[in-house]
Amino acid sequence: MSLQLTLAIGAALLALALFCGWRGSRPPDPLKGARMMPWRPLMVLSAAGVMVLIIHLGTLVSGR
C-alpha cells in the first residue's frame, strides 16, 4: 500500500473513531427509542485500525 493511501485511510479511520466516540458518549434519549448503532464497539474497531495503519506507516517510512 502506498504512503498516500495509508495516510488517507488513516485519516478516514481517525475521523470515524472520533465521530463514533462523540456519538457513543451522548446520553441516551428514551423518547427517541433504543440506539440502533453500537457506537462504542465501532469506535474501538476504527481506533484499532488506526493503530495498525500507524505501524504500517512506520514500516513504510523506515524502509524495512
Backbone as XML, in Angstrom:
<?xml version="1.0"?>
<chain id="A" units="angstrom">
  <residue number="1" name="MET">
    <atom name="N" x="0.853" y="-1.165" z="0.000"/>
    <atom name="CA" x="0.000" y="0.000" z="0.000"/>
    <atom name="C" x="0.903" y="1.232" z="0.000"/>
  </residue>
  <residue number="2" name="SER">
    <atom name="N" x="0.547" y="2.227" z="-0.767"/>
    <atom name="CA" x="1.378" y="3.420" z="-0.879"/>
    <atom name="C" x="1.206" y="4.325" z="0.342"/>
  </residue>
  <residue number="3" name="LEU">
    <atom name="N" x="2.110" y="5.275" z="0.446"/>
    <atom name="CA" x="2.085" y="6.204" z="1.580"/>
    <atom name="C" x="0.823" y="7.066" z="1.557"/>
  </residue>
  <residue number="4" name="GLN">
    <atom name="N" x="0.445" y="7.555" z="0.385"/>
    <atom name="CA" x="-0.730" y="8.412" z="0.277"/>
    <atom name="C" x="-2.005" y="7.661" z="0.640"/>
  </residue>
  <residue number="5" name="LEU">
    <atom name="N" x="-2.114" y="6.423" z="0.190"/>
    <atom name="CA" x="-3.296" y="5.630" z="0.503"/>
    <atom name="C" x="-3.355" y="5.309" z="1.997"/>
  </residue>
  <residue number="6" name="THR">
    <atom name="N" x="-2.205" y="5.010" z="2.583"/>
    <atom name="CA" x="-2.155" y="4.739" z="4.018"/>
    <atom name="C" x="-2.584" y="5.958" z="4.822"/>
  </residue>
  <residue number="7" name="LEU">
    <atom name="N" x="-2.107" y="7.130" z="4.441"/>
    <atom name="CA" x="-2.497" y="8.354" z="5.153"/>
    <atom name="C" x="-3.977" y="8.676" z="4.969"/>
  </residue>
  <residue number="8" name="ALA">
    <atom name="N" x="-4.501" y="8.441" z="3.775"/>
    <atom name="CA" x="-5.914" y="8.728" z="3.522"/>
    <atom name="C" x="-6.816" y="7.797" z="4.326"/>
  </residue>
  <residue number="9" name="ILE">
    <atom name="N" x="-6.498" y="6.508" z="4.320"/>
    <atom name="CA" x="-7.306" y="5.558" z="5.088"/>
    <atom name="C" x="-7.163" y="5.829" z="6.579"/>
  </residue>
  <residue number="10" name="GLY">
    <atom name="N" x="-5.960" y="6.179" z="7.019"/>
    <atom name="CA" x="-5.748" y="6.508" z="8.430"/>
    <atom name="C" x="-6.545" y="7.726" z="8.860"/>
  </residue>
  <residue number="11" name="ALA">
    <atom name="N" x="-6.590" y="8.741" z="8.013"/>
    <atom name="CA" x="-7.370" y="9.939" z="8.342"/>
    <atom name="C" x="-8.861" y="9.625" z="8.391"/>
  </residue>
  <residue number="12" name="ALA">
    <atom name="N" x="-9.327" y="8.789" z="7.469"/>
    <atom name="CA" x="-10.740" y="8.414" z="7.470"/>
    <atom name="C" x="-11.098" y="7.593" z="8.706"/>
  </residue>
  <residue number="13" name="LEU">
    <atom name="N" x="-10.233" y="6.658" z="9.083"/>
    <atom name="CA" x="-10.499" y="5.858" z="10.276"/>
    <atom name="C" x="-10.431" y="6.701" z="11.548"/>
  </residue>
  <residue number="14" name="LEU">
    <atom name="N" x="-9.512" y="7.656" z="11.584"/>
    <atom name="CA" x="-9.426" y="8.544" z="12.740"/>
    <atom name="C" x="-10.688" y="9.403" z="12.857"/>
  </residue>
  <residue number="15" name="ALA">
    <atom name="N" x="-11.172" y="9.913" z="11.736"/>
    <atom name="CA" x="-12.406" y="10.698" z="11.756"/>
    <atom name="C" x="-13.589" y="9.837" z="12.197"/>
  </residue>
  <residue number="16" name="LEU">
    <atom name="N" x="-13.625" y="8.588" z="11.730"/>
    <atom name="CA" x="-14.693" y="7.676" z="12.138"/>
    <atom name="C" x="-14.621" y="7.377" z="13.631"/>
  </residue>
  <residue number="17" name="ALA">
    <atom name="N" x="-13.410" y="7.175" z="14.147"/>
    <atom name="CA" x="-13.251" y="6.904" z="15.575"/>
    <atom name="C" x="-13.698" y="8.103" z="16.412"/>
  </residue>
  <residue number="18" name="LEU">
    <atom name="N" x="-13.348" y="9.298" z="15.986"/>
    <atom name="CA" x="-13.768" y="10.492" z="16.724"/>
    <atom name="C" x="-15.281" y="10.677" z="16.671"/>
  </residue>
  <residue number="19" name="PHE">
    <atom name="N" x="-15.870" y="10.448" z="15.504"/>
    <atom name="CA" x="-17.315" y="10.582" z="15.368"/>
    <atom name="C" x="-18.050" y="9.556" z="16.226"/>
  </residue>
  <residue number="20" name="CYS">
    <atom name="N" x="-17.584" y="8.304" z="16.177"/>
    <atom name="CA" x="-18.231" y="7.250" z="16.972"/>
    <atom name="C" x="-18.047" y="7.505" z="18.466"/>
  </residue>
  <residue number="21" name="GLY">
    <atom name="N" x="-16.898" y="8.034" z="18.855"/>
    <atom name="CA" x="-16.686" y="8.383" z="20.256"/>
    <atom name="C" x="-17.624" y="9.483" z="20.712"/>
  </residue>
  <residue number="22" name="TRP">
    <atom name="N" x="-17.847" y="10.455" z="19.846"/>
    <atom name="CA" x="-18.763" y="11.542" z="20.186"/>
    <atom name="C" x="-20.197" y="11.033" z="20.301"/>
  </residue>
  <residue number="23" name="ARG">
    <atom name="N" x="-20.606" y="10.191" z="19.333"/>
    <atom name="CA" x="-21.976" y="9.668" z="19.371"/>
    <atom name="C" x="-22.188" y="8.704" z="20.528"/>
  </residue>
  <residue number="24" name="GLY">
    <atom name="N" x="-21.167" y="7.928" z="20.870"/>
    <atom name="CA" x="-21.294" y="6.969" z="21.955"/>
    <atom name="C" x="-21.314" y="7.610" z="23.330"/>
  </residue>
  <residue number="25" name="SER">
    <atom name="N" x="-20.778" y="8.822" z="23.435"/>
    <atom name="CA" x="-20.729" y="9.486" z="24.740"/>
    <atom name="C" x="-21.976" y="10.310" z="25.035"/>
  </residue>
  <residue number="26" name="ARG">
    <atom name="N" x="-22.850" y="10.451" z="24.064"/>
    <atom name="CA" x="-24.075" y="11.215" z="24.299"/>
    <atom name="C" x="-25.011" y="10.438" z="25.220"/>
  </residue>
  <residue number="27" name="PRO">
    <atom name="N" x="-25.733" y="11.140" z="26.083"/>
    <atom name="CA" x="-26.653" y="10.428" z="26.988"/>
    <atom name="C" x="-27.818" y="9.818" z="26.205"/>
  </residue>
  <residue number="28" name="PRO">
    <atom name="N" x="-28.336" y="8.699" z="26.696"/>
    <atom name="CA" x="-29.457" y="8.061" z="25.987"/>
    <atom name="C" x="-30.724" y="8.904" z="26.079"/>
  </residue>
  <residue number="29" name="ASP">
    <atom name="N" x="-31.524" y="8.831" z="25.048"/>
    <atom name="CA" x="-32.791" y="9.550" z="24.987"/>
    <atom name="C" x="-33.919" y="8.516" z="24.845"/>
  </residue>
  <residue number="30" name="PRO">
    <atom name="N" x="-34.581" y="8.170" z="25.953"/>
    <atom name="CA" x="-35.616" y="7.126" z="25.882"/>
    <atom name="C" x="-36.805" y="7.504" z="24.999"/>
  </residue>
  <residue number="31" name="LEU">
    <atom name="N" x="-37.046" y="8.792" z="24.803"/>
    <atom name="CA" x="-38.175" y="9.202" z="23.966"/>
    <atom name="C" x="-37.946" y="8.878" z="22.492"/>
  </residue>
  <residue number="32" name="LYS">
    <atom name="N" x="-36.687" y="8.875" z="22.063"/>
    <atom name="CA" x="-36.372" y="8.545" z="20.674"/>
    <atom name="C" x="-36.301" y="7.049" z="20.444"/>
  </residue>
  <residue number="33" name="GLY">
    <atom name="N" x="-36.166" y="6.272" z="21.495"/>
    <atom name="CA" x="-36.069" y="4.827" z="21.357"/>
    <atom name="C" x="-34.647" y="4.351" z="21.570"/>
  </residue>
  <residue number="34" name="ALA">
    <atom name="N" x="-34.447" y="3.080" z="21.356"/>
    <atom name="CA" x="-33.133" y="2.472" z="21.576"/>
    <atom name="C" x="-32.165" y="2.875" z="20.461"/>
  </residue>
  <residue number="35" name="ARG">
    <atom name="N" x="-30.892" y="2.915" z="20.806"/>
    <atom name="CA" x="-29.866" y="3.177" z="19.803"/>
    <atom name="C" x="-29.701" y="1.930" z="18.938"/>
  </residue>
  <residue number="36" name="MET">
    <atom name="N" x="-29.647" y="2.130" z="17.654"/>
    <atom name="CA" x="-29.533" y="1.005" z="16.744"/>
    <atom name="C" x="-28.098" y="0.783" z="16.276"/>
  </residue>
  <residue number="37" name="MET">
    <atom name="N" x="-27.203" y="1.703" z="16.576"/>
    <atom name="CA" x="-25.802" y="1.571" z="16.180"/>
    <atom name="C" x="-24.955" y="1.356" z="17.423"/>
  </residue>
  <residue number="38" name="PRO">
    <atom name="N" x="-24.079" y="0.359" z="17.421"/>
    <atom name="CA" x="-23.182" y="0.147" z="18.570"/>
    <atom name="C" x="-21.979" y="1.080" z="18.451"/>
  </residue>
  <residue number="39" name="TRP">
    <atom name="N" x="-22.120" y="2.312" z="18.909"/>
    <atom name="CA" x="-21.102" y="3.333" z="18.684"/>
    <atom name="C" x="-19.771" y="3.024" z="19.352"/>
  </residue>
  <residue number="40" name="ARG">
    <atom name="N" x="-19.803" y="2.501" z="20.561"/>
    <atom name="CA" x="-18.540" y="2.249" z="21.268"/>
    <atom name="C" x="-17.733" y="1.124" z="20.630"/>
  </residue>
  <residue number="41" name="PRO">
    <atom name="N" x="-18.339" y="-0.022" z="20.265"/>
    <atom name="CA" x="-17.527" y="-1.030" z="19.560"/>
    <atom name="C" x="-17.007" y="-0.542" z="18.202"/>
  </residue>
  <residue number="42" name="LEU">
    <atom name="N" x="-17.787" y="0.265" z="17.501"/>
    <atom name="CA" x="-17.304" y="0.826" z="16.240"/>
    <atom name="C" x="-16.118" y="1.748" z="16.473"/>
  </residue>
  <residue number="43" name="MET">
    <atom name="N" x="-16.146" y="2.511" z="17.567"/>
    <atom name="CA" x="-15.032" y="3.388" z="17.900"/>
    <atom name="C" x="-13.775" y="2.573" z="18.186"/>
  </residue>
  <residue number="44" name="VAL">
    <atom name="N" x="-13.918" y="1.486" z="18.938"/>
    <atom name="CA" x="-12.765" y="0.649" z="19.277"/>
    <atom name="C" x="-12.190" y="-0.009" z="18.021"/>
  </residue>
  <residue number="45" name="LEU">
    <atom name="N" x="-13.051" y="-0.501" z="17.136"/>
    <atom name="CA" x="-12.567" y="-1.133" z="15.912"/>
    <atom name="C" x="-11.849" y="-0.144" z="14.990"/>
  </residue>
  <residue number="46" name="SER">
    <atom name="N" x="-12.390" y="1.048" z="14.860"/>
    <atom name="CA" x="-11.730" y="2.023" z="13.996"/>
    <atom name="C" x="-10.436" y="2.528" z="14.623"/>
  </residue>
  <residue number="47" name="ALA">
    <atom name="N" x="-10.383" y="2.640" z="15.954"/>
    <atom name="CA" x="-9.133" y="3.028" z="16.613"/>
    <atom name="C" x="-8.082" y="1.933" z="16.464"/>
  </residue>
  <residue number="48" name="ALA">
    <atom name="N" x="-8.495" y="0.667" z="16.495"/>
    <atom name="CA" x="-7.563" y="-0.436" z="16.268"/>
    <atom name="C" x="-7.030" y="-0.392" z="14.830"/>
  </residue>
  <residue number="49" name="GLY">
    <atom name="N" x="-7.887" y="-0.038" z="13.899"/>
    <atom name="CA" x="-7.440" y="0.119" z="12.510"/>
    <atom name="C" x="-6.432" y="1.242" z="12.362"/>
  </residue>
  <residue number="50" name="VAL">
    <atom name="N" x="-6.637" y="2.328" z="13.093"/>
    <atom name="CA" x="-5.674" y="3.433" z="13.075"/>
    <atom name="C" x="-4.328" y="2.962" z="13.617"/>
  </residue>
  <residue number="51" name="MET">
    <atom name="N" x="-4.348" y="2.169" z="14.680"/>
    <atom name="CA" x="-3.097" y="1.667" z="15.252"/>
    <atom name="C" x="-2.358" y="0.762" z="14.255"/>
  </residue>
  <residue number="52" name="VAL">
    <atom name="N" x="-3.087" y="-0.083" z="13.551"/>
    <atom name="CA" x="-2.462" y="-0.941" z="12.542"/>
    <atom name="C" x="-1.842" y="-0.098" z="11.436"/>
  </residue>
  <residue number="53" name="LEU">
    <atom name="N" x="-2.542" y="0.952" z="11.016"/>
    <atom name="CA" x="-2.000" y="1.807" z="9.959"/>
    <atom name="C" x="-0.820" y="2.626" z="10.441"/>
  </residue>
  <residue number="54" name="ILE">
    <atom name="N" x="-0.767" y="2.976" z="11.718"/>
    <atom name="CA" x="0.406" y="3.680" z="12.252"/>
    <atom name="C" x="1.623" y="2.762" z="12.192"/>
  </residue>
  <residue number="55" name="ILE">
    <atom name="N" x="1.438" y="1.492" z="12.531"/>
    <atom name="CA" x="2.535" y="0.533" z="12.445"/>
    <atom name="C" x="2.958" y="0.354" z="10.984"/>
  </residue>
  <residue number="56" name="HIS">
    <atom name="N" x="1.990" y="0.279" z="10.086"/>
    <atom name="CA" x="2.299" y="0.155" z="8.661"/>
    <atom name="C" x="3.023" y="1.399" z="8.166"/>
  </residue>
  <residue number="57" name="LEU">
    <atom name="N" x="2.628" y="2.556" z="8.646"/>
    <atom name="CA" x="3.288" y="3.807" z="8.261"/>
    <atom name="C" x="4.739" y="3.811" z="8.737"/>
  </residue>
  <residue number="58" name="GLY">
    <atom name="N" x="4.975" y="3.280" z="9.925"/>
    <atom name="CA" x="6.350" y="3.184" z="10.421"/>
    <atom name="C" x="7.216" y="2.293" z="9.555"/>
  </residue>
  <residue number="59" name="THR">
    <atom name="N" x="6.650" y="1.202" z="9.052"/>
    <atom name="CA" x="7.429" y="0.331" z="8.173"/>
    <atom name="C" x="7.662" y="0.985" z="6.814"/>
  </residue>
  <residue number="60" name="LEU">
    <atom name="N" x="6.706" y="1.782" z="6.348"/>
    <atom name="CA" x="6.904" y="2.473" z="5.092"/>
    <atom name="C" x="8.002" y="3.534" z="5.194"/>
  </residue>
  <residue number="61" name="VAL">
    <atom name="N" x="8.004" y="4.256" z="6.311"/>
    <atom name="CA" x="8.970" y="5.333" z="6.486"/>
    <atom name="C" x="10.366" y="4.781" z="6.734"/>
  </residue>
  <residue number="62" name="SER">
    <atom name="N" x="10.469" y="3.707" z="7.519"/>
    <atom name="CA" x="11.785" y="3.153" z="7.842"/>
    <atom name="C" x="12.388" y="2.369" z="6.681"/>
  </residue>
  <residue number="63" name="GLY">
    <atom name="N" x="11.573" y="1.889" z="5.770"/>
    <atom name="CA" x="12.079" y="1.160" z="4.617"/>
    <atom name="C" x="12.310" y="-0.311" z="4.877"/>
  </residue>
  <residue number="64" name="ARG">
    <atom name="N" x="11.849" y="-0.828" z="5.974"/>
    <atom name="CA" x="12.038" y="-2.251" z="6.275"/>
    <atom name="C" x="10.782" y="-3.024" z="6.000"/>
  </residue>
</chain>
